[in-house]
Amino acid sequence: MTAKERIDQLRKELHRHNYNYYVLNQPEISDKTFDDLMHELMALEEANPVYKDESSPSMRVGSDISKEFTQVAHKYPMLSLSNTYSEAEVTDFYDRVKRALNDEPFEICCELKYDGTSISLTYENGRLVRAVTRGDGEKGDDVTTNVKTIRTIPLVLHGDNYPEVFEIRGEILLPWTVFDELNKEREAREEPLFANPRNAAAGTLKLQNSSIVASRRLDAYLYYLLGDNLPSDGHYENLEEAAKWGFKISDAMRKCSNLEEVFQFINYWDVERRNLPVATDGIVLKVNSLRQQRHLGFTAKSPRWAIAYKFQAEQAVTRLNTVSFQVGRIGTITPVANLDPVQLSGTIVKRASLHNADIIESLDLHLGDMVNVEKGGEIIPKITGVDLSARADNIGEKVKFITHCPECGTKLVRFEGEAAFYCPNESSCPPQIKGRIEHFISRRAMNIDGLGPETVDLFYQTGLIHDAADLYALKAEDIIKQERFKQKLTDKIIKSINDSKDVPFERVLYALGIRFVGETVAKKLAKSIKNIDALEQAGYDTLVNIDEIGARIAQSIISFFAEESNRSIIERLKAAGVQLSLSETEEQETTTKLEGKSIVISGVFSHHSRDEYKDIIERNGGKNVGSISAKTSFILAGENMGPAKLEKAHKLGITIMNEEEFLNLIS
């Protein structure tokens, strides 16, 4: 068998297994066998690039080469639906349709309204050629590369009875289980939580790195077929055919011939939706006949033949017992309401976020109040109000935001322009100490494997570590004495700690956890200041003269080094052999060839990823900027540069440089 024949065979087989697993939920082979087949295909494709195919199952894994999104006009505008929240308004819609059709019999197709992000997929000759977001309804972003990583969306269709060209629309969703995992990871990193799966799905779909999109395990349901030569006049019947082509179509659809059946469908799913693996927020009602849809037509914003019935957000009333205050890694104080347990959207709720002092004040909360609790986006509980009619004369004291840290007793501070209060005691407040250690060991910082929040807490409580520098004094015999620690895990931790001594200076600087010094700022500081001693001695004027370092960051750096405890940590890190200066290689790679130049990167590249090019620009003294202006020096352009950027560049007379020209410039 030739390489081409085996590649074709593997692609066909993997497409079939992918459909069986993700759409039918009827796998025929084990995950291991599937992975082995996929690895074989990817190896053959890499060895035989002449057989590259954008519809290959290997496209599911994504790529770390970034792709900027281009705007694509919709062939058919993506209009929004009119919303209704009452059965009376559903009846009005039904009666309007009946009058407009002159009492001609009609059917209503009832569907679940999935709460995700809308997508339009175009297929030509049975292959996915384009995926476009809703955008403004007239045009949207081309996110084809990211959509190809979603395993419930077919890259190649089944059978041969589909139209030559057609469009199918649907909703991209993040399943509840994946959403919960994602928020747990973000909470551990003290990043803002996604409010609901819809926001998480929309944000994921617009990520520049498709390999990260692939890891998020997005799902998709398709619900609307458009084009010429469709199989049937019936919307419901067309979707039944689309399911045979390999699309994931909801089995919850129902054709209704009267209002009673419509309301039966609504009432059933208002309860049963809580058992679904993805978020829904209502029911969509559509006139089933495409001929009747054309007769009914559109308003300026929405079709007259469809309407969305939105479920009411589920609320519950329960008692507020106490309010506790949590301290985060950088000292942020978060108030949490502790409630009598109450069932809400299928789960028992005992706690709800109160966000900040302003929210508490606006609610006029008292201990013992009966409060209205609602789940924002069906997942995060929040208090929306107080039942004042239930407030007794002997109600408890008014809830006030604390003035001192609940962990260490330090007086709280509030920075100008911020809603949150902070504990400024960075060096002695236990949650902050443990939080900074967790930040220090994180993947993007020192990447010390084998440690996590529970282990850090255990080592801190038992006195093994008091700060990040103590990690380098850990001994295997001290670790293995701890409960649950075996030799293998102990060896892994010690090795990872030793390996972290080779982490470059810019990441060490980020790992120190200086307030307002993120990854980008740490890179700027490392390349400008070169070593930790020079940074400690740098004055305010020196710091603010560094690109992107403003007054707030400069003052934070000065305050950090003013603390004796921080200087002690740095000295001990230095003694342990941690990299606290640029290496000779890094200094040699640093040039001034692009000094003073502001460069925009746009398009898709073959030699390096976008992040790599950004790093190259910074190492050569240039500045990465996100948008084109008269101050732009030139544009580093790959394939598929956005048309809007191209037009603006020509208008301003900005030089456009391709990859080869750029690499020659800096070589």
C-alpha positions, 0 to 999 in steps of 0.5 A, a space after each residue: 500500500 502506498 503512503 497516499 493510499 494509507 493516508 486516505 484509508 486512515 482519514 476515512 476511518 478516523 472520520 467515521 470513528 470521530 462521528 461514532 464517538 462524538 455525535 452518536 456516542 457509540 464508539 467502536 474502538 478504544 481511545 488508545 486505538 484511536 490515538 494510535 491511528 491518529 499518530 500514524 496519520 500525522 506521521 505520514 502527513 508530516 513525511 508526505 506534505 504533498 498530500 496535505 488536506 485541510 479536511 484531514 482529521 489531524 486538523 482536530 488537534 489545532 496549531 500553536 501558530 496564531 492566526 488573526 481573524 479576517 472579516 467575512 460577509 454573510 451570504 444570508 444575514 444572521 438576524 437575531 430573534 424576537 424574545 418573549 417571556 410569557 405564554 401570552 406573548 407566545 399566543 400572540 405570535 401564533 395568532 399573528 402567524 395564523 392571520 398572516 397565512 390567511 388561516 392556512 394550516 401550519 406547523 411550528 417546529 419547537 427546538 431548545 435554545 442553546 446558550 452558546 455562541 452562534 456559528 455559520 458553517 459553509 460546505 462545498 462538495 461535502 467539505 467544511 470550507 468556512 466557519 464564521 461568527 455572527 459578528 454584527 449580523 452582516 459580517 463576522 470573523 472567520 474562525 475556521 481553524 478553531 472550529 476544525 478542532 471541534 469534534 462534533 462538527 464534521 470536516 467531511 460529510 457522510 453520503 452523497 445526497 447533500 447540496 453541492 453548496 450550503 450553509 448550516 448554522 448552530 451554536 457552539 457550546 462549552 459543556 457544564 463539566 468542562 466549564 466547571 474544570 476551566 473555572 477551577 483552574 482559573 480560581 486556582 490561578 486567581 484569575 477572574 472566573 467565567 460567568 457562564 458557559 456562553 462567555 467561556 465558549 465565545 472567548 475560547 472560539 476567539 483564541 489565537 492559538 487553536 491548540 488551546 481551543 482543541 484542549 477546551 473540548 467545545 461542543 456544537 449543535 446545528 439547527 438551521 439549513 440554508 441554500 438552494 436545492 435543499 432536500 425538503 420544504 420542511 425545516 424539521 425534515 431538512 435537519 433530519 437529513 442533515 443528521 444523516 450527513 454527520 451533523 449533531 442535531 438535537 433529538 429534542 425537536 418536535 413538530 407541533 400542530 397547535 398551541 397546546 402541543 407548543 406549551 406542553 413542549 415548553 413546560 416539559 423542557 423548563 424542568 428537564 433542561 436542568 439535566 442536559 449536559 449543556 446550557 439552554 435558556 429557552 425554546 425557539 419556535 419556527 414555522 416549519 414550512 420554508 415556503 410559508 417562512 418566505 411568505 411571512 418574511 422579515 422585519 428589519 431585525 428579525 424573522 416574522 416566522 420565528 420567536 424565542 421564548 426565554 425561561 425565567 432565571 431561577 430564583 430562591 429565597 433563603 436566609 443570610 446567616 453570616 458573611 465571611 471574608 477571603 484573602 487572595 494571593 495579592 491580598 484582595 478581600 472577597 466577601 462571601 455570603 453564607 446561607 441556609 442551604 437552598 436548591 437552585 438550578 439543580 444544585 444545593 447552594 450554601 454560599 454566594 459571592 457579594 463581590 465588594 463593599 459597594 455591592 454590600 452597601 447597595 443591598 443594605 444587608 442585615 444578618 438574618 435577612 431573607 435574600 433573593 438568590 439567583 444563578 448568573 448564567 445558571 452557575 454562579 450564585 449571587 444575591 440580587 435583593 432583600 425581602 424587606 417584608 420578611 425583615 423582623 424587628 429583631 433583625 441582626 446587625 447590618 453587614 459592613 465591610 471589614 476594615 482589617 485583614 481577617 487573617 493577619 489583622 492589618 488595616 485594609 487599603 483601597 487603591 484609587 479607581 478600584 472597587 476591591 480592598 486589599 491587605 497590604 501585609 504581603 510578607 506576613 499574611 499567610 494566604 498571601 504567602 502561600 498564594 505567592 508560593 503557588 504563583 512562583 511554582 506555576 507553569 508560566 513562572 518557575 514550572 515546578 511540577 509535583 507541587 500544588 495548593 494542597 502541598 504548599 499548604 501542607 509544607 507551610 503548615 508543617 514549617 518546611 517552607 515559609 517563602 519561595 526561597 525555602 523550596 531550594 532548601 527542601 531535602 528528600 528526607 524531609 518531604 518523604 516523611 510527610 503523609 502520602 509522599 512516596 519516593 517517586 513523587 518526592 524524587 519528581 519534586 526535587 528534580 523539578 526544583 533543581 530544573 527550575 534553576 535554569 528558568 530564564 531571568 524574565 520568568 524568574 522576575 515574573 515568578 517573584 509576584 511583584 504587584 502589576 509586573 506580569 509576563 510582558 512587563 517582566 520581559 521588558 524589565 529583564 531586557 532593559 535592566 539585565 539583572 536583579 541587582 540593577 533592578 533593585 538599584 533602579 530609581 523611579 526616573 530610570 524605571 518610567 523611561 522603560 517602554 510600557 513602565 508607568 508610574 504605578 508599576 515603577 512605584 510597585 517595584 520600588 516598594 517591593 525592594 524596600 521590604 527587607 523580607 523580599 530582599 532576603 528572598 532574592 539573596 537566598 534565590 541567588 545563593 541557590 543558583 536561580 537565574 537572576 540575570 540575563 544569560 550571555 546567550 540572551 545578551 548576545 541575542 539582544 540587538 538594537 537593529 529594530 530600536 525605535 521601530 513600532 511593528 504590527 504583526 498580521 497574518 499567518 506565518 510559516 517559519 515562526 509563530 506570532 509569539 516567536 516573532 513578537 519575542 524576536 522583535 523585542 530582542 532586537 529592540 523593537 516594539 510590538 503594537 496591535 493596531 496600525 497608525 501613522 507611527 507604525 514603522 512597518 507591518 510584518 505580514 504573513 498570509 491572509 493579512 486582514 483586508 481592513 489592515 491592508 487597506 489602512 496600511 496602503 492609505 497611510 503609506 506603511 511599509 509591508 514586509 514579508 517573513 523572508 524580508 524581515 528575517 533578512 533584516 535582522 540576520 
